[in-house]
Amino acid sequence: MPLILTSNLKIAALLIGIFLMSASLACSESRRSPESITIEEATAILENAHRHAVDSNLTELCDLGGSTLSCEFTWRNRGEWDAVAHEPPTIAGTRLMPDVKRENGNTSLGGLVLIVEGTDGIGNEYSTDYLIFDDGEKGLVALNPIYWTGTSVGHSASDGSSTAQPNSTSASESN
């Protein structure tokens, strides 16, 4: 089945792209490398996101991310509180997304990707790449704390192609 992007998804993709571009411009030497982020640290952020979602606390949920605007937009377009399941998501695997130095001198930030799966509160199954990275200011944050989106992440190459990698590491392999 081909993927058809609705205007809301296109806007969300644009907001995430703007955020990633901003994050790459703000990249500082004080941020941690993607390789130094532990599964335990990333899991703690995901657990906090689930707790805030179950508690219907959008402010705290979005504070776990790099962009409040992107988080709120995604929350509105992914079912708001109706889409929050009381069962936490399952971590099906992990993968490292390294920083990528661009020809123009900017760096696209990488991090640790938790591959999270579950069924949202509406009954839709999801598998989401939940990227945790150090933004150089707040420390470790989620690219987007809304974990039930079903989205994947990857760097885009200068020619417009994607460097997204398949979700191949199972949780048992990563522990």
N, C-alpha and C positions, 0 to 999 in steps of 0.2 A: 504494500500500500504506500503510495508516494506521500511524502510529507508536504502538506500545504500550510504555509505560514499565514496565520490570520494577521490582521493589522496590529492587534494587541501583542502578538508574539514578535512581530517585526520591531515594534517600539521597544519591547523588553530587550531584544537582542541589541538594538541600538544603544539603549541605556547601559547595558553591560559592556558593550564595546567602548563607550565613552569612559566608563569607570576604569576599564583596563588600560586605556590610553592614559588617563590621568594618573593611575597608579604607576605606570611605567615611567612617566615623566617625573614623578615624585620619588622614584626609587633612590634610596640613600644607602650609604655604606653601613649604616647601623642596623639594617634589617637582617634577619636570619635567613640563611639559605634554605631552599626547599628540602634539601637532604637532612637538615637538622631538626625538622618538625617530626615529632613522634606520633605514632598511632594513638597513644594515650591522650596526648594534647588535643589532637583532632577530634577524637571521640568525645572528650569532655565538652568541646564546643557544640558538637551535634546533640549531646544529651541536654545541654542548656537550652539549645534551640527548641528541642521537643518539649521541655518543661515550660518554657515561655509560651509556646504555641498552645499547649493544653490549658495553660492558665489564661489564655486570651490576652496576653500582654504584648501588644505590637511594638511598643517602645523598646522594651528589653530585648525582644526577638531581633528587631532591626539593628540594635546596638551591637549585636554580634557580627555584623557584616561591615563591608567596606563602604556601602552606599545606602543610606536610609531611603533615598528616593527610589532606587531600584528595588529595594526590599518591599516597600509599601506598594509599589506598582505591581510587583509579582504577586504579593499577597491578595490584592484586589482581583487580579485576573486568574488566580488559581483556587477560587472558591472561598476565600476568606476563612472564617473560623469553621464553617461547615466542612471544609476539606481536611481538618485536623483530626487524625485518628488518635484514640487514646493509647493504642499500642505504639511503642517507639519503632522507628525504622530499623531494619536489620542491615548490618554492614556485610555486604557480599564480597567485598574485596577492596584493595587499595592499589594505587599506582602513583608514581612520582611524576610530576610535570616540572621539568627543569626550567630555570630562567632561560630566556632566549635573547641574546644580544643581537640587535637589529643593525642593518647596514648604516642607518642614520644615527647610530650611537645610542638610541634608546634601548631599554631592556623591557621585554614583556615578562611580567612576574609569573613565576611558577609556584608550586606548592605541593602539598600532599592531597591527593584526591581520595576521598572515601566513596566507594560505590555503594550507595544506600538504596534499599528496596523496601517496598511495603505496599499497603493498600490504604489510600487516603480515606477520610471520613465520608466521602460520597460513594466510595466503592471502586474507584479507579486505581488500578495497579500502577506503580511507578518504579523506575530505576533511574537514579539521579547521580551525576558526578558532583559530589559535594567538596569543592575546592577550599582548602584551608591554606592561607599564606600569611606572611608577615608583611603588613602594609608600610612599615617604616615609621609609623606614628602610634597607632593603637596597639601594635603587636600582632598577635595571631588573630585573624578574622576569617570569616567565611566569605567567599565571593558573593553568595546570596544565601542568607540563613533559611530561606523557604526551601526545605528539603524535599517536598513532595512534588516538585516541578516536572520531573522526568527529563531534565535537560542534561546534555553532555558538554564538556569543556575541552578545549585544545587551543593551541596557538594558531593564528593564521599566518601564513607565509606572505612575503612581500608580493608574490604573484597572485594572491587571493586563494590559494589552496589551503587546506587545513592540515595541521599536524596532529589532529586528535588521534589518540591511540585507543585501541579496543580495550574494554574493561576485562583484563585477562587474569589478574591476580585474585585468586579466591581468598576469602578471609582466613581459611585454615593455612594457606601458604604464607600469608603475611604475618601470622602470629609466631 
